[in-house]
């Protein structure tokens, strides 16, 4: 069996996916995760409080859980990406 050269491997992988394919939901999640990481790094305490997390993610603190569809979605999520 002949060993592949690195150029051949790269060419065979590149053909599987179009380079401009993007997942808008994933991009929003990455952006929000980055904002949380920045806030956590800047915080003086060990953990961000739930109120601070809501503030960073720009959600209303109405007591609704993120999974129940009643205000858990960040208000800026639809406009990002």
Helices and strands as residue ranges (DSSP letters): H 6-14, H 24-42, H 50-57
